[in-house]
Amino acid sequence: MDHTFYVTTPIYYVNDVPHIGHAYTTVAADAAARYHRLRGHETFFLTGTDEHGQKVERAARERGKDPQAWCDEIVPDWKALWGRLGISNDDFIRTTEQRHKERAQAFWQALKDTGDVYLDTYEGPYCIACEEFYAPDKLLDGNLCPVHGRPVEQLREENYFFRLSKYKDWLLNDYYARTPAPVQPRARLNEVIAFCQDLKDTSITRSSLTWGIPVPWDPKHVMYVWVEALLNYVTALGYPDGANFKTFWPGVNIVGKDILRFHAVTWPAMLHAAGVDPPQLVFAHGWLLVGGEKMSKTKLTGIHPDDLLGTFGSDAFRYYFLREVAFGQDGSFSWESLHARYTSELANGFGNLASRVLTLIESNRDGFVPSPDGGEQDPERAVRSTVEKAVATYDDAFERLAFHEALEAVDAIVRHANGYLVETAPWKLVKEPNTDKRVNAILYTCAEVLRVLAVLLSPVTPDACGRLWTSLGIPDSLAEQRLPAAARWGGLAPGTRVGKGEPLFPRVEA
């Protein structure tokens, strides 16, 4: 990575309320953005809503509403949820905004000017829920959509097509061959490489509906929602000549694996054809499974994040999904696993460590962090070594979006520190003669661990880490901390006044 970082979520359909799968993607992108800010990189984080297409139009009509009125009504719910989850996006793009419409039309005109857009007729199975055409051999028995299990519709209409097949060699021999690979994880790269072996031209407009952005040279057609929506990643930056576009593009598109082909095949090829750099990285994460199935608003199997936030809070929500699931693979959610992870690693682990250490300093050193000089022994050096190893692992993992590995490394610090505290037992040692320096070293070591943990966990549990930072009494704000310096051992100044504060993670009954 250079010194700028641009990360996006997919923009989300507003045909219904969000579920925890949408929140999972958004939390992951937010953690990545917060980490890169922590690294001192100039960072831009974008999310938003996808408001055109037949699925949104039908959802609005079913409720007796105009599509624009429906979008205007439901979008505030999405924004409010991101606020409750501590999402730190720099912009929120809506595809019904004029800035998106004008810039999308400018891109389409540039694409047509290449000569790679032509008019033809398309006929085939179409899934409204996916907003996607399917080849007949990809359908389930009974002409069912392979994603939603619902009957598809047979459509025949005049469309404009993009000569996607023309870019097969560029995709296979240039774009996908780059190092590092622009599509990850590796299994997803292999998937799109296999798909491109038989690459065909793709339909990019619809003439059977009106809820969309008109094609600039032929307003009887509207832009196919999947192709139009992808443009948000550049229109929000001010394509074609805005300052943010020049500064931040190309960036990192974090998506679910079910929309990988649009993002990793059609999207980079269209950009390349129009003379725009393709994405630096398309990272496709797996699905969250509930009861062995992918959550779906269409199947009414989605779980709203608020169902969890009221009990566990936003930090625990963020921590659990990034810790529990290997990012890039499918993962299963259950209330029981969330409660177990919350209890063992947050309440009894990180939270309990903070409470015990701050209480010990308040009770035995009048709330002032002591100097470790003259009292350090091998146990303190072992803690420091664990921290240094974990920091190196953490950095490498975050750069690869391997959030679960980063959090495993941080949890190793917590477990070592809690064990160290039990082993050294400063609450007993303080009662013995001539132990002041030894107790000082122990308490300083534990307080310094808390400082490093607050820095490392701030991209994932920002609220708890902010409260811990305040309790530690450090004059410089947590937002001002920069890696790698902020994680180097010894950053907590002796004499700093600490306070106990409220529990970071109160216990939750099963």
N, C-alpha and C positions, 0 to 999 in steps of 0.2 A: 504494500500500500504506500502511496505517496502521502503528502501532508493534507490532502483533502479526502473526504469520505462522503459518499452519497448513497443512501440506502432507502429502499422503498418497500412498502407492502403492496400486494395486489389491491386495487380499489374494489370495494365490496358492493355487491348487488344490494339494492334497497328494496327488494321485493318482500323483505320481512326483517324481523329483528335479528341481531347478531347472536351467535352461539360461541362456546368456548374455543371452537376451532379457529374462528376469526381472531379471537383474543390471543390465542397461542401464537399465530403468525405475527400479530402486532407487537406483542410483548418481546418476541425474539428480535424483531427489527429495532425496537426501542432499546433493548439491552446492548445491541451492537452499536447503535448511535451513541449511547451514553459511554460505552467503553472507548470509542474513538475520540470523544470529547475529552475523556480522562487522559488519553494519550497526547492531547494537545493538537489534534487534527481539526482543521476547519471542516465542520460536519453539517450536512443538510439531510433531514429525515422527512420523508413524505408519506402520507397516507391519504385516503379519501374514499369517495363513493362513486360507483358506476351506475348511472341513472337512466341509460337508454336501453333500447332493445325490447323484444316482444314479451319477455318474462316480466319486466317491470311494468310494461303497459297493461298486461293482463292482470297483474296483482292490483293495480290501481283501479281498473274497471270493475273487478270483482268486489271492490269496496265502494263502488259508486263514486269514484273520484277521478279528476283529471290527473294524468301522469305527473305533471309538474307539481300539482298541489300535493299529491301523495309523497313525492320526493321531499318537498319542503317540510312536510309533516314528520317524516321518519328520520331524516338526516340528523336533527338535533339529538335524537336518542343515541345514535352512534357516537357523536362527538362527546356527549355526556359520559358515556361508558368509558371512552378513552381517558377522560379526565379522572374517573374513579380508579382507573388502573395505573395512573401516573405516567401516561404516555406523553413523551416530550417531543412530539412532531413539530417541525418548523413550519409546515404548511399542511393544509387540508384542501385537496382538489375535488371539486364536483364537476362531473362531465357536462352538466347543464350550464355551467358558468360560461360567460361570453369569452373569457380569455382562452378557455379550452377550445371552444367552437372555432374561433378565428384561427388559432394556431394549428388545430387539426386540419382545417381546410387548406391552410398554406402547405402543410406537409403533403396532403393528398395531391394538390396541384403539382408539387415538386416530383412526386412519384409518377404521376401521369406523364409529365414532361420527359421522363426517361424512355418512354415508349414501351414500358413493361406492364401497362394496363390495357385491357381490351374487353369488349362486350361479347357475351355469349349467354347460353341458356344452361341453367343447372336444374337437374332433376335427381331427387334422392331422398332417403330417410332423414328426418330432422327432429331433434329433441328440443322442445321449447325450454325445458329446465336447464339444459346445458347451453342453449343458444348455439348449437353445433350440428353440422351435417355429419352423418356416419356412413361409412361404406357398409353395404348389406352384410358382409361377412364379419363385421364387428358387433353386430346386434346379438342379443340373447335370444333364445328360443321364444317364439311368439312375437317377433319384431319389437323386442323391448330394449330400451336404452341400457347400455352396459353399466352406466353409473347409477341411474335412478330406478331402473327396473320398471319403467313406465312405457306404455306404447308410444312409438314415435309417429310422426306425421309424414306423409309423402308430399313433398313440395316440388313444384316446377315453376321456375320464374326466371326472368331475364336478370342477369347480374353482370357487374364488372368483375373481372378476374385479374389477379396479379400473377405474373410469370415466375412463380416460385421455383419451378423446375429449373429455370435458367441458373439458379444460384446453388444448385446441388454441389458442384465442385468447390465453390468458394466455402460453403459450410463445412464440407468434409475435409478438405485439404488445407484450408487456411484457418477459419474460425475455430473449429473444434480441435485443431492440432496445436493451438497456442498453449504456452506454458506460463503461468498455471492455467489449467483447463478452465474455460469460461462457463462450463456447465458442471455443477456438482450437486450431490456426490457422484462418484464414478459410475455407479449403477444407472443413474439418470442420464449421464453422458452416453453410456452405451445404448440406452434406450433410444435417444434421439438420433444417434448414428445409424442404428438399425432402421429407424423410420425413414431416414433420408435416402436410403438405398433405392427406394421407389417413390421419389418425390414428384408430386403432381402440382399443377397450378391450382390456386385457391381462390374461391369466391370471396370478394371483399365488399359487396354491397347487397342491399335488399330493396326490392321494389314493391313488396307486398305489405309494407307497414310504413307508417309516417313518423313514429316516435324515435327519432334519431337525428343526427346531423346531416343535412343535405350535402350530397356530393357537389362540389363547387361548379363543375362544368355540366352537370346533369341533375337538376334538383328533383327529378322524378324518382331518383334513387337516394337512399340514406346509407351512410357508412355502416357496414357490418359491425355490430357492437364490440365483438372481440378485437377487431383490428383498430377500431376507433379508441377503445378504452386503453389499449396499451400505450397510446400516444401521451397519456397523462404524465408519464415519467419524464417527458421532455417539454410538454406544454406548460407544466407547472414551473419549470425552470426558465421559461421565457423563450423557447425555441421560436425562431432560428438564431436570433442575435442578442438575446438577453444576457445580462452579466452573470446571473447564476448558471445559465446553460453553459456559458464559456468556462466557468469556474469548476462546476461539479460533474458535468457529463463527460464520459460514461460512468455509470454507477453500478450498484449491486441491487438486483431485483430478487427479493425473497418471495417465493410463491409456494403454493401447494403442488404436489406432484400431479394432481389431476389437471392442472392447466399448464403443464410443462411445455407441451408442443407449441402452443401459441407463443410462449415466451422464448423458447430456445430454438425455434425453427423459423416461424413466420416473422416474428419481431426483428431479430437481427438481420434477416435477409432484406426486409423492407427498408430498414435503416441504411444498410449497405447500398441498396439500389438508389436511395435518395441522397447518397453522399454524406451520411451521418455515421459516426462511429457506433458499432454495436455495443451492447452492455459489457462491462468489465466482467461481471459474473451474474449468472442466473443460478440461484441455489433453490432447489426444490426439496422442501421438507416432506415428511410422511404425514399420514393421517392420524388423527386422534380417534381411537376406537372406543366405543361404549357398547358393552355386550357383544364384542366381536365384530361390530359393524361400524363403518364410517358414519359420523354424525351428518345429518342432512336436514336442512330446513324443509326441503320438498317432502321428505318422509316423516317430518314432524318428530325427529329424534334428536334435535339439537338441545343442548343444555345452556341456558342463559348464564353468563358469568356472574350475574347478581345472585344466583342461587348459591354460589360459593363465597362471594365477597362478604356477604353479611355475617358469615361464621368465621372465616379465616383471615379476611382482610386482603388488601391488594398485594402487599409484599409476599405473603405466603403463596398467593395465587401465582405470582410471577416466578417465585423460586421453585415451586413444585413442578410446573410444566417444563421449565428449562433444566431442572435436575433429574426429573423422572424419565424423560424421553430423550434418547440419543437423537439429536437434531439431524434430520435427513432420513430417519427410519420411522415406521409406524410405531405408535405407542398406545397403550390402553390406559384409560382413565377409570378410576373408581373412587368413591368417597372414602372408602377404607384406606386406600393407599395414600390419598392426600392427608388424611388424619394421621396416619403412621409417620409419614415424612415430616409433617408439621411438628409432631410431638418429639420425635427423636432428634431431628437436626436443627429445628428452629427454637422450639420452647425449651427442651432439655439440653440442647447443644449450645448454639450461639447465644440465645437469650439468657440462659442460666449462667453461662460464663460471664457475660457482661454484668449481670446482677451481682454475682458473688464477688467479682473483682472490685467493682465500684464500692460495694458495701465494705469490703475489707480495707480499702484505702480510706474511706470515710471514718471507719471505726478505729483504725489503728494509726493513721497518719494525718488525722484531722482534715482529710479530704485533699491532701496535697501529694502529688506523685513524687515518691522519693528518688534519690539518686542511687543507681545500681553499683557505684564505684566501691570496689573492695569486697563485694559479696558474691560475685558471679562464680559459678562452678560448672561442672559438666552438664547438669540438667538444663541450665539456661542456654548453654551453647548448643545443646541438642534442639531446643525450641527454635532458636534462631536459624539453625540449619534447615529445619522443617519449613519454616517460613520462606527462606530463600529458594528452596527447591519448588515449593508450591507456587511462588510468584512466577518463576520461569515457565512452569507448566501452564499456569493461568494465561499468561500472555500468548503463548503459542496456541492454546486452545481457542481463545477469543478471536485471534486472527483467522482461524479456520471455521469460525461459527460453531465450534464444538462446545456449546455452552455446558453440557453435562460434564465434560471433562474438566472445564474450568471450575465448576462448582464442587466437583469431587476433590480437586486439589485444595480448595478453600476449606472444605469440611475436614480434610486431614489436619489442617492447622487447628481447627476447633477441637477435634478429638484429642490431639496431642496436648493442647493447652489445658483442657479439662483434666486429662490424666496427670499432667504435670502438677496442677494445683492440688489434686488429691495426694499425690506422692510427696510433695514438699510440705503440705499442711501448714501454711503460715499462721493460721489461727491458733495452732498449738505451739509453734515455734516462738511466737511473740511473748509467750508466758515464761520462756526460759531466759536465763541470764546470758548476756554477751551475744545476743543474736540479732542486734539491730541491723548490721550491714547485710546479713544473710536475708532477713525479712525484706529489707529494702530492695535487694536484687530480685527477689521473687515477685514482689508487688510491681516493680517497674517492668519486669518481663511480661507479666500478664496484661498490664495496662498498654504496653507497646503492641502486644498481640491484638488488643481491641482496636487500636488505631489503624493497624494494617488491615484488619478485617473490615473496618468501616470503609476504607478506600476500595478494597477489592470487591466487596459486595454491593457497592453503591450503584453499579449499573443494573443490578437485579433486584435489590431490596432498597430502593432509594429513600423511602420514608423512614424505615427503621434505622438505616445508617445515618441519616440526617439527625435523628434524635440521639443516637449514640454519640455522634460527633459533638453535639451540644453538651452532652453529659461529660465528655472528656475535657471540655473547657479549652479546646485549641483555638487560638485567636483567628487564624486564617480559616476561611470557610472551606467546607468540603468541596464546593464547586470549583475552588481555585486549585485544588490538588492536581498534580500531573505525574503520570507514570513516565519513566520508571522511578524517579526520585521519591515520589510519595510512598512507595512500598519498601524503600531501603530501611534497614534496621537502625533504630536510634533516633527517629524523627520526633519522638515525644519528649518535650523539654521537662526535666525534673523541676519540681516546684509548681507545675500546672495544677490549678484547682479543679477538681472533678466533682460531679454530683451524681447521685444515684439515679434519679429519674424514674419514670414508670417502666414496667416490664416491656421489653421489646416485643415479645410474643407471649401473651397471656395463654395459659393452658386452656385447651378446648376439650370439653367432655366428649367421650366417644358417642 
